[in-house]
Amino acid sequence: MDFKPDFLIEGRRVGKGAPVFIIAEAGVAHFGSFRKALRLVDLAVEAGADAVKFQVFRTDELLCAEAGDWKDRYREKEMDIEAFRKIKAHCDASGILFLATAHDDAGLLEVEALDVPAYKIGSGECQNWTFVRKVAEKGKPIILSTGMYTMEDIGDALEEIARAGNREVAILHCTTAYPTPPEQVNLKAMETIQKEFGCVCGYSDHTEGLHFVLAAVALGAKVIEKHISLDFNVPNAQDWKVSCGPENFPSLVGQIRQIEAGLGSGEKIPGELELQSMAWARKSLVAARMIRAQEAITRDMIRFKRPGTGISPRDVGKVVGRRAARMIAEDAVIRWEDIE
């Protein structure tokens, strides 16, 4: 399998050398309210996310009778195709990408009709390889969450995607627990996935707070997905427990951008501002006492002090034994023109 190290999602490059692609996971946080869905889009836009994602499903297609009260909980969060068309139009007008996760065949047809620029496959499709292949056959980039997956499962999913002729995949490490306790986050799994499969790798977060998302970016995640919500402490709901809201999602996006800027090129050289700091922060050779003209300089005549405007301490061996070209005052910086 040979997957691309980077690819485009509607003109935005994702992967190697590209900025972190940030997905605001609105999911079902609209609770069936069209107006609330638009407000979630606005939150994602104001924060500076690249995309906002919703979930498209039909309760009776997704859940069987044995699901019990889960059916009632899901049914109240359904939203029809016409509502999603309007939400997508609002996204288009606002300059943010609209994404959607389909959870069943009917939902996949609706997501296709919405002309999304990429397909998101949720963790719940683990081992549902028929569905994974159907999504891959749409011929658009895929973002695959891997909560509850083993490495073998990831390999099987990628084989199905590859058989469909699709090479544009981002694998998101994920832990399906709301919230995920720190000891089960396992961020290093991203490195394992990247080394094994060579595809774009990222992180879908289900923790409380911001810190694991930021750590994932520092470890090299090229795609980040974080839940957003306008409502908290909601009975019979779980996404809000791991969500950002208006008060902290903009901060998260801003911190992600700062961290990726701070990662740099990896080349260890003084930066532009460090070059300016050299003069005051480094040390120079300084006369420990007055040195007379033509006097041979010995090691005990030299101290190392700031500023760094004179001869570097590394060159002390090139100075000892030579004669002073002129008188050097006590505590004066020694420069090459002071030495014969």
TABEL-V220507 format. One record per pair of residues at least 24 apart in sequence whose C-alpha atoms are under 7 Angstrom apart, sorted by the first residue. I is the first residue (numbers start at 1). J is the second residue. Records with the same first field share a line. If there is no record, write none. Layout:
# TABEL-V220507
I: J ; J
This chain:
# TABEL-V220507
1: 162
2: 167
3: 167 ; 168 ; 169 ; 198 ; 199
4: 167 ; 168 ; 199
5: 199 ; 200
6: 200
7: 168
9: 117 ; 118 ; 141
10: 117
14: 222
15: 200 ; 222
20: 222 ; 223 ; 224
21: 50 ; 222 ; 223 ; 224
22: 49 ; 50 ; 51 ; 223 ; 224 ; 225
23: 49 ; 50 ; 51 ; 52 ; 53 ; 224 ; 225 ; 226
24: 49 ; 51 ; 52 ; 53 ; 225 ; 226 ; 227 ; 228
25: 52 ; 53 ; 54 ; 225 ; 226 ; 227 ; 228
26: 52 ; 53 ; 54 ; 227 ; 228 ; 229
27: 53 ; 54 ; 55
28: 54 ; 55 ; 77
29: 229
31: 76 ; 77
32: 76 ; 77 ; 78 ; 79
34: 83
38: 87
41: 91
43: 246
45: 96
47: 249 ; 250 ; 253
48: 253
49: 253
50: 96 ; 97
51: 96 ; 97 ; 98 ; 99
52: 97 ; 98 ; 99
53: 98 ; 99 ; 100
54: 99 ; 100 ; 101
55: 100 ; 101 ; 102
56: 100 ; 101 ; 102 ; 103 ; 107
57: 102 ; 103 ; 104 ; 107
58: 107
61: 104
62: 103 ; 104
81: 110
85: 114
118: 142
119: 143
120: 144
121: 145
123: 147 ; 148
127: 153
129: 157 ; 160
132: 157
133: 160 ; 161 ; 164
136: 161 ; 164 ; 166
137: 164
139: 166
141: 168 ; 169
142: 168 ; 169 ; 170
143: 169 ; 170 ; 171
144: 170 ; 171 ; 172
145: 171 ; 172 ; 173 ; 174 ; 204
146: 172 ; 173 ; 174
147: 173 ; 174 ; 175 ; 176
148: 175 ; 176
169: 199 ; 200
170: 199 ; 200 ; 201 ; 202
171: 200 ; 201 ; 202
172: 201 ; 202 ; 203 ; 204
173: 202 ; 203 ; 204
174: 203 ; 204 ; 205
175: 206
177: 206
178: 206 ; 238 ; 239 ; 241 ; 242
179: 206 ; 207 ; 208 ; 241 ; 242
180: 206 ; 207
181: 207
187: 216
206: 242
207: 242
208: 241 ; 242
210: 252
214: 256
217: 256 ; 260
218: 259
278: 308
279: 307 ; 308 ; 309
280: 306 ; 307 ; 308
281: 306 ; 307 ; 308
282: 306 ; 307 ; 308
283: 307 ; 308 ; 312 ; 313
284: 308 ; 309 ; 310 ; 311 ; 312 ; 313 ; 333
285: 310 ; 311 ; 312 ; 313 ; 333 ; 334
286: 331 ; 332 ; 333 ; 334
287: 328 ; 329 ; 330 ; 331 ; 332 ; 333 ; 334
288: 330 ; 331
289: 329 ; 330 ; 331
290: 328 ; 329 ; 330
291: 327 ; 328 ; 329
292: 324 ; 326 ; 327 ; 328
293: 324 ; 325 ; 326 ; 327
294: 323 ; 324 ; 325 ; 326
295: 323 ; 324
296: 321 ; 322 ; 323 ; 324
297: 321 ; 322 ; 323 ; 324
310: 334 ; 335
311: 335 ; 336
